[in-house]
Amino acid sequence: MIADLHIHTNISDGRLSPQEVVRQAEGAGLSYIAITDHDTIDAHLLLRTEGYFNPDALNLSIIPGIEFSTDLPRHEVHILGYFIDIDNAKLKDQLDIVLNDRLRRSQIMVDKLNNLGYSIDYDRVLAIAGQAAAIGRPHIAKALVENGYFKTVSEAFDAVLAKNGPAYVPHYKLTPEQVIKLIKQAGGVAILAHPGLIGDDTLVHHLITAGIHGLEVYHPEHDQLMSSKYLAIAKKYNLKITGGSDFHAIPGRYPEKLGVFTVSAALVDALSM
């Protein structure tokens, strides 16, 4: 039995719909998946409405999850929440605040780009985002590529949208401590996502003392040395261990399909205990 505990849909910045993700996961023979869209649980609300949470309807189990961005000046720190109550009032209220700020932020970035000479239309950005709740820089970057200003989304980010870039606008974020508390209030398990990408193990240890439940040890951008290091840290502090593909279904970004990067389903059992 295998699992993938880090998956994004087009409700945030992935390319496939929640339904397409589920079908691909079934086809790949996964036993468990966790959909962890950025700052939104809308994929889970949609799948529940359509009956996907009925264990008799699928050959796999869907773990309710989310990935929060957090507010730190010099580091990108993301925290995953698993087995969250998607009806939790405090969680939903906080996500509404984040959503409204994302809309405000994207409008300001589009205005800045137009002032810089990059003519793009905000309505077109919304159309590119489609049903995505987490509207943001990837959708703006696609509009820039579409209008011929850059060849790739990565080029657009590097030139104008990267942190502290000419069109960058900071957005509302919770602190890591606030995110950990919110996930716990929603009955969930808080996991530090891809710690090797933070670039500061002092911060990793700080988050352990702040009450994080576990570490995402296995990730496509962790090499073997990183995975071994964070596995040792997790065991030292009796933390939960997770892993996932960080799947977005983006051509050229590994992995391009579900089932290519997986972890043992035994991690799910330990995660839910």
QUIFEN-V897798 format. One record per residue. RES is the residue in three letters. SS is DSSP state (~ for helix, > for strand, _ for the rest). OMEGA is omega in degrees with one decimal (none if undefined). NEAR is the number of other C-alpha atoms within 8 Angstrom. Layout:
RES|SS|OMEGA|NEAR + RES|SS|OMEGA|NEAR
This chain:
MET|_|-176.5|6 + ILE|>|-175.3|11 + ALA|>|170.9|14 + ASP|>|-170.3|16 + LEU|>|178.5|13 + HIS|>|-174.4|13 + ILE|>|177.9|15 + HIS|_|177.4|15 + THR|_|178.7|16 + ASN|_|171.1|13 + ILE|_|169.7|16 + SER|_|-175.2|14 + ASP|_|172.7|15 + GLY|_|-176.6|13 + ARG|_|-177.6|9 + LEU|_|174.9|11 + SER|_|175.8|10 + PRO|~|-179.8|11 + GLN|~|178.6|8 + GLU|~|177.1|8 + VAL|~|-179.6|10 + VAL|~|-178.8|8 + ARG|~|179.2|8 + GLN|~|178.6|10 + ALA|~|176.6|12 + GLU|~|-179.7|12 + GLY|~|179.7|7 + ALA|_|177.8|8 + GLY|_|178.0|8 + LEU|_|177.3|14 + SER|_|179.5|12 + TYR|>|168.8|14 + ILE|>|171.2|15 + ALA|>|173.4|13 + ILE|>|-171.6|16 + THR|_|179.8|15 + ASP|_|-177.5|16 + HIS|>|169.5|12 + ASP|_|177.6|13 + THR|_|175.5|13 + ILE|_|-174.3|12 + ASP|~|178.1|8 + ALA|~|-179.6|12 + HIS|~|177.2|10 + LEU|~|178.5|9 + LEU|~|-178.7|8 + LEU|~|177.7|12 + ARG|~|179.3|9 + THR|~|-178.1|7 + GLU|_|173.1|6 + GLY|_|-176.5|8 + TYR|_|179.1|10 + PHE|_|176.0|9 + ASN|_|-175.7|7 + PRO|_|179.7|9 + ASP|_|-175.8|5 + ALA|_|-174.0|8 + LEU|_|173.5|9 + ASN|_|176.9|8 + LEU|_|178.9|10 + SER|>|179.2|10 + ILE|>|179.2|9 + ILE|>|177.5|10 + PRO|>|-177.1|14 + GLY|>|-179.7|14 + ILE|>|172.6|14 + GLU|>|179.7|13 + PHE|>|164.6|11 + SER|>|-177.6|12 + THR|>|-171.9|13 + ASP|_|172.7|10 + LEU|_|-170.6|8 + PRO|_|-172.6|4 + ARG|_|-175.9|4 + HIS|_|172.0|7 + GLU|_|179.4|8 + VAL|_|178.7|12 + HIS|>|-179.5|11 + ILE|>|178.7|15 + LEU|>|174.1|14 + GLY|>|-178.8|15 + TYR|>|179.0|13 + PHE|_|178.4|11 + ILE|_|173.6|12 + ASP|_|-174.7|9 + ILE|_|175.7|11 + ASP|_|-178.3|6 + ASN|_|-173.4|8 + ALA|~|-178.9|6 + LYS|~|178.0|9 + LEU|~|-177.6|12 + LYS|~|178.0|10 + ASP|~|-178.8|8 + GLN|~|179.7|8 + LEU|~|175.1|10 + ASP|~|178.2|8 + ILE|~|179.9|8 + VAL|~|-179.3|11 + LEU|~|-179.4|12 + ASN|~|179.0|8 + ASP|~|177.6|10 + ARG|~|178.8|13 + LEU|~|178.1|10 + ARG|~|-176.7|8 + ARG|~|-178.0|12 + SER|~|177.2|12 + GLN|~|180.0|9 + ILE|~|179.3|9 + MET|~|177.8|11 + VAL|~|177.5|13 + ASP|~|179.8|8 + LYS|~|179.5|10 + LEU|~|178.5|12 + ASN|~|177.2|10 + ASN|~|178.5|7 + LEU|_|178.8|6 + GLY|_|177.1|6 + TYR|_|-173.8|9 + SER|_|174.1|6 + ILE|_|-175.1|11 + ASP|_|-178.3|7 + TYR|~|178.4|8 + ASP|~|177.9|6 + ARG|~|175.9|9 + VAL|~|178.6|11 + LEU|~|178.9|10 + ALA|~|177.0|7 + ILE|~|179.8|9 + ALA|~|178.1|10 + GLY|_|-178.8|6 + GLN|_|-178.9|6 + ALA|_|174.4|10 + ALA|_|-176.3|9 + ALA|_|179.2|12 + ILE|_|-176.8|14 + GLY|_|-172.8|10 + ARG|~|179.4|9 + PRO|~|-179.0|8 + HIS|~|176.5|13 + ILE|~|178.9|11 + ALA|~|178.4|12 + LYS|~|177.0|11 + ALA|~|177.5|12 + LEU|~|178.0|13 + VAL|~|-179.8|13 + GLU|~|-179.8|7 + ASN|_|172.6|7 + GLY|_|-178.6|7 + TYR|_|179.2|9 + PHE|_|179.9|9 + LYS|_|-176.8|8 + THR|_|174.9|8 + VAL|~|-180.0|11 + SER|~|178.3|6 + GLU|~|179.5|9 + ALA|~|177.8|15 + PHE|~|-175.5|11 + ASP|~|-173.8|9 + ALA|~|-170.9|8 + VAL|~|-170.6|10 + LEU|~|-179.8|14 + ALA|_|180.0|9 + LYS|_|-177.6|7 + ASN|_|174.3|8 + GLY|_|-173.2|10 + PRO|_|179.9|7 + ALA|_|-176.9|11 + TYR|_|175.1|11 + VAL|_|177.4|9 + PRO|_|178.4|6 + HIS|_|-177.3|7 + TYR|_|177.9|8 + LYS|_|171.8|8 + LEU|>|171.8|10 + THR|_|176.4|9 + PRO|~|-179.8|11 + GLU|~|178.3|10 + GLN|~|178.9|8 + VAL|~|178.8|12 + ILE|~|179.6|12 + LYS|~|-178.8|8 + LEU|~|179.0|10 + ILE|~|178.5|14 + LYS|~|178.1|10 + GLN|~|178.7|8 + ALA|_|177.2|12 + GLY|_|-174.0|9 + GLY|_|179.1|12 + VAL|>|-176.1|14 + ALA|>|-176.8|14 + ILE|>|176.3|15 + LEU|>|-178.3|13 + ALA|_|176.6|10 + HIS|_|-177.3|14 + PRO|~|180.0|13 + GLY|~|-179.4|8 + LEU|~|179.6|7 + ILE|_|178.3|10 + GLY|_|-178.5|7 + ASP|_|-178.0|6 + ASP|~|173.0|8 + THR|~|177.5|6 + LEU|~|176.8|7 + VAL|~|179.6|9 + HIS|~|176.4|8 + HIS|~|-179.3|8 + LEU|~|174.3|11 + ILE|~|178.6|10 + THR|~|178.8|7 + ALA|_|174.1|7 + GLY|_|176.0|8 + ILE|_|-177.2|11 + HIS|_|-175.1|10 + GLY|>|-177.9|13 + LEU|>|171.0|15 + GLU|>|-174.8|14 + VAL|>|-173.6|15 + TYR|>|-176.5|11 + HIS|>|-177.9|12 + PRO|_|-179.4|11 + GLU|_|169.7|7 + HIS|_|172.2|13 + ASP|_|-175.2|7 + GLN|~|179.7|6 + LEU|~|178.2|7 + MET|~|-178.9|10 + SER|~|179.3|12 + SER|~|-179.8|9 + LYS|~|-176.7|8 + TYR|~|172.1|11 + LEU|~|179.2|10 + ALA|~|178.6|8 + ILE|~|179.7|8 + ALA|~|179.8|13 + LYS|~|-179.4|8 + LYS|~|-175.8|7 + TYR|_|177.5|6 + ASN|_|-179.4|6 + LEU|_|175.3|10 + LYS|>|-175.5|11 + ILE|>|177.8|13 + THR|>|176.2|15 + GLY|>|179.0|13 + GLY|>|-171.4|17 + SER|_|-172.8|14 + ASP|_|-172.7|9 + PHE|>|175.7|14 + HIS|_|-177.8|12 + ALA|_|-179.9|11 + ILE|_|179.0|8 + PRO|_|179.8|5 + GLY|_|178.2|5 + ARG|_|-178.7|7 + TYR|_|-11.2|6 + PRO|_|-179.5|11 + GLU|_|179.6|11 + LYS|_|173.8|8 + LEU|_|180.0|11 + GLY|_|179.8|10 + VAL|_|178.8|6 + PHE|_|-176.1|10 + THR|_|173.9|11 + VAL|>|179.6|12 + SER|>|176.8|9 + ALA|_|176.3|11 + ALA|~|177.3|6 + LEU|~|178.9|10 + VAL|~|178.8|11 + ASP|~|179.7|8 + ALA|~|-178.9|9 + LEU|~|-174.6|10 + SER|~|-177.8|7 + MET|_|none|4
